[in-house]
Amino acid sequence: MKAVCVCFEVHLPLPLRWYWPGEGYGDAHVEKYFDMEKAFHNFTKLATNIETLNEALAKSIDNGGKYTLDISGIFLEQCKWAPEIIDGFRKLGNKNISFAASPYYHSISCLFPSLDEFRKQVEMDVNIIKDIFGIEPKTFVNTELLFDKKIMKMLHEMGFQCFISEGSHNIMNGYDPMHVYDNEVPTLLRHINLSEDLEIKFSDRGWPGYPLIADKFASWIASMKGEVITLYIKYDAINTHLQKNEGILEFLHELPICLKKHGVKMLLAEEAVESFKKTELSSLESKTTSRYGMNNLLGNHAQHLFMHELIDMGEMLGKMDDGEKKEELTEIFRCLQQSEIFLEMNSEERRLGYERAVNDLSILSDIERAIIITEATENESAGKKEAYE
């Protein structure tokens, strides 16, 4: 029997401010660089309908559905604005729901020369999921579905049983990802077209597949060759469909019933890797990929410069003495690793991408200045103390 795994990404980034350093470069703090008012607005927009979405998911689960949720640490922090959202995810239960881990800050820290920062953020995410939901994640999803062979050994050592990544063309060599792939951590690859049918096209009246009903979608999956299809979809995108087309709720309700009718079962990601024989895929040994391609994350000079400066900043922070100031600067440093910051610098509108890059590098410069000033102050204080003693 063929299987399908459905994973929802629940995440909202902290957007950077349009920033210009004030006279004297004041103290560095998160609210100085990140637009918390806009973050609250975006969160409220999703929160308005998230109860409806979770109720639809609960009905789907009652009908036999199984889902993996990839909830970022940054999103869980934003839930302080509406704690009932966390209760809503808790009510989904844990029998047919699993939680995936990912870098806490939705960062691309796995691309740093050292994996120390990446590991810390994964551990932070695992811990917050355990604390809030009482479940230890068995599946790992990297930010932007990024695949890099060098992280696999670490993920294996951390105990992950399943890894979900992007089924891009350079990995699949033109084929659709339809299997569990052999790797240090057994790997599922997102079926891009089917995922985007739900994530992007569902409400597009000009799309030949419109209207998309659950039975039609299930028949597509049943007609494909292979063993397991992995769908990875942004929860925020489902919310966007809800504004235009309430048919998405009925689709979720009926999906498990229609899949079963067509001989397809729904599995959690970690169940899938245990249910099917692993298939060899040689490109996993040599290729790197991410959602919509690595070029979107690191395709221009500004993105590479930003990454280089972030790496330098991490090294500077590593030399600082532990304390409240270092903790605050480290929080900013980690928020600056969000993938969305890199993606905005590669905007299709070239001028906007350039303006974003100038703005973001200005922020980096200000924070580096704050680190240097903090270090100098600490050294001066230490020198005075030593002289006094």
N, C-alpha and C positions, 0 to 999 in steps of 0.2 A: 504493500500500500504506500502511495506517495504521501508526503507530509509537507506542511507549511508552518514556518515560524514567523510570528509577527512581533516586532519590537518597536515600541514607541519611544522616541526621544522627547523628554520633558525638560526643556531648558529655555531660559531667557537670559541674554547677556547683560552685563552692566555696560551701558554705552559711554564712551569717552565724551567729555565736554569739548566744545570749540574753545580753545584755551589760548590765552596769551599771558606770559609771566608778568606778575605785578612788580612794582618797584621793590627791590630788595629781596626777591625770592623768599617768601615766607615759608613757614613750616609745611612739610608734605603730609597730606592726609587724604584718605580715599575720596571724600566729598569734594575736594579741591579739583580733582582730575576726572571724576566720573559723575555723570549727570543722573543723580539719584531721583530727581523729579521725573525725568523721562522714563527711568527704570520702573518707577512706581506706576506711571501711566500705562506702560506696556504690560506690567504684571496685572493691573486691575482689568485691563481689556481681556486678558486670558482668563482671569479668575471669575469673571462674570459668567462664563459658560462652562467652566471646568467641572462644576457639579453635574451639569447635564451630560457632559462627555463621559464622566465616570459612571453615571447611572446607565448610560448606553453600554459601556464596557461591562458593567455588572450583569446586565441582561444577556449580553453576548456570552459571558462566562457561564451563566445559568443554562444557556443553550449548548454548552460544550466547548466554548472558546477557551484558549490559553494564550497568555500574552506575557512578554518580557518588557519591563519598564526600565528605561535608562534615564534616571532623574539626576541632574547635575547638582553638585554641592552648592553652586551659586544660586540655583533655583530654590533649593531647600532653605537657604538663608533668607531669600526673599519672601518665603512663606510666613515669616514673622508678621507680614502685613495682613495675612489672612490664614491663621493657623488651622481653620477648618478644612483647608485644602489637603493638608497632610492627613487629617482624619478621614477624608474621602478616599485617599489612596489606601489607607489602612483597612477600610471597610471592604475593599475588594477581596480581602482574604489572601491566604498564601498557598492554597491548594492548586489553583490554576494561574497564579501570578508569580513571576520571579522578578528579582531586581538585578540589573546589571551594574557593574562598577565602571567608572571612567575617571579620567583626571578631574579632580574636584573643581577646578576653575575653568573647565572646558578649554584647557590649554593645549598647545602643541609642544609641550616640554619634552616629549619623546625625541624631538629633533635636536636637543642640546647635545654637545659632545659627551657630557656626563649624564647618566640616567638617575642620579641621586634625587634631583628635584622631581622628576617624573614619578619615581617610586613613592616619595613623600606624599604627592598629591593623590596617587592611587590609594595609598593607605588611609589618607584622610577621608576619601570617599567611601571606602569599605567601612570604616568606623562609624561614619554618620548614618549610613544605611542600616547597620546593625543596631545602632542606638535608637533610631526612629522606628524602624519596622521590625526589628528583632530577627532579621534574616541576613545570613552571610552570603554575599553575591558569589555565584559560581561562574558567571559569564562576564567577560570584559568586552567593552566597546570603546575604542579609542576615539578621541575628538575628531570630528569630520571623517569618521570611519577610516582613519589613517592606518596604513599598514607599513611597518618597517621591521624587517627580520630581526634587528638587534634587540627588540624588546621582548621577543618570544620566550627566551630562556628565563628572564626575570618573572614574567607572568606565570610561567610553569612553576617556578620556585615559590611563588606566592599562593599557589593552590588553585588557580583558575582552571576550569574544566572545558571552557568553550570561549572562542574568540570570534567576534563578528566584525567584518571589514567590508570594504567596497569591492563589488565585483566588476571592476573597471576593465576596459578593453586591453590594457597592457598586461593585466594579470591573466585574463581569460583567453587572450588570443582569438577573440571573435566569437567564442562560445558563450552560452548562458551558464551562469553558476547554478548547478542543480544537484550538488552533492555535498557531503561533509568531506573536507579536504584535510589530508594528513599534514600535521605540523606539530611542533613541540606542544602547542595547545591546539587541539582539534578546531578547525576553522570553518565558519559559515560565511559565505560572501553574499552581499545584498544583490538581489535581482533588481537592477536599476529600473528597467522599463515598467515592471509590475508595481514596484514601489511608487514610482512617479505617477502611475495611473491613479493611485489613491491620493498621493501627496499634492500633486500639482494639477492634474487634468480633470479630476472628478467633477468639478463645477463648470467646466469649459463647454459651453453649448456648441462651440464650433469644432469640438473634438469628435472624430468619427465614432468613438466608443461611447459617446453620451446618448442617453443616460446610462450610467454604469450601475447595474443592479447586482446583488450578491450572487445570484444564480449564474449570470453571464460570466462574472469574474471567476467563480469556482470552475466553470466549464473550461475556461482558458487554462487554468492551472492543471486540471485533469488531463488535458490534451497534450501537455508537454512531456518530453522524455526526461528521465532523471528521477531522483529519489526525494530530495527536499528543496523547497524554495524558501528563501529568506527575504522577508519584507522588513524594511527599516524606514519608519515614517515619523516625521515631526508631529508631535501632538498639537503644536500651535497651528500647523497647516490644517489639521482636522477642524480646529476651531474656526479657521478662516472659511472653510467650506460651510460650516454651520450658519454663517452669516448670509450665505447665498443660496444654500441648498440643504434643507433639513433632511433630505434623503440619505445623508451620510449616517444619520442615527439608525434608520431602518436597515441600511447596509450592514452596520456593525451588529445589529440584533440577529440578522439572518445569515451572516457569513458562516458560522460554524455548522448550521443546519444544512446549508447548500453545499459546503465542502464535503460533509459526511455523505450527502446524497450522491455526490460524484466520486466517492471512494477516496477522499483525501482527509487525513486527520490533522488536527492542530496539535503541535508539540511546543513545549518550552524549549528554548535554545539548548540548554544543557541536556534535555531529554533526547533531542535530535542527534547529538554527537555520540550518544550511547546506543542509538537505535539502528544506525547504518554503518556499513563498512566504510573505512576511510579511503578516499581516492587520492592518488598522487597528482600533484600539480607543480611541475618543476619551477615555474615562474615565481613561486612563493619564496624560493631561495635567493632570488636576485633582484626582484622588482620592489619598488616603493610606490604606493598609491594613496589617494584620498578621494573623498567625495568631490566630483567634478575636476579632479586632477591636481597634482602637486603644483602645477603652474599657477593655480588660483591662490595658493598659500605663499609660495616663494617664487613668483615668476618675474619679478622686476627688482631693480636695484634698491628701491626704497624698502621693500619687504626684507631683502637680505641685510640691509643696513640696520633695520629695526631689530632683526634677530641677533645680529652681531652685538648691538648695544645692550640687548637684554642679557646675553651671555656674560658680557663684561659686568653688568650690574649685579648679576648673581654672584660673580667672583668677589666683587666689592662687599656685598652683604655678608659673604662667608667669612670675611676678615674682621667684621665688626663684633664687638663684645655683645653677648646676649643682654637683652633688656627690653623695656617697653617701646623705645624708639625703633630698635631693630625689628621688633615684631610688627609695628605699624608699617614700616618701609617694606618688609617682606610681603605683607598683605597686598600692598600696591603693586609690587613687583609681580606677584602671581596673577593679579587681575589683569595686568598688562599682557599676559601670555594668552589671553582669550583668542581663539581662532578668528572671531569676527573682526578683530582689529586688523589682522593681516588681510582678510578678505576685502575689507573696505578700501585698503590701499591699492587694490587691483580692480577698482570699479570699472565697469564697461564705459562709463563716462570718464574719459581720461583726465579731464581737468579736476573732477571731484576726487578721483584717486590721488592726484598730485596734492591737492589741498589737504586731504586727509593725512597724507604722509608728512607734510610740513607740520601740521598740527600735532601729530603723534610723536614725531621726533623732538618737537619743542617740549612736550611733556616729559619725555625721557631725559632730556637735557636738564630740566628743572629738578627732577628727582635725583639724578646723579649728583647735582650740585648739593642737594640736601644731604646726601650720604657723605659727601666729602666734608661738608661743614660739621656734620654730626661726629665724624671720625676725628676731626681736628679738635673739636670741643672736648671729646672724651680723652684724647691724648694729652690735651692741656691740663685737664682736671687730674689725670693720673700723674702727670709730672709734678704738679703742685703738691699732691698728696705725698708723693715719694720724697720731695724736698723737705716737706714738713716733718716727715718721719725721720 
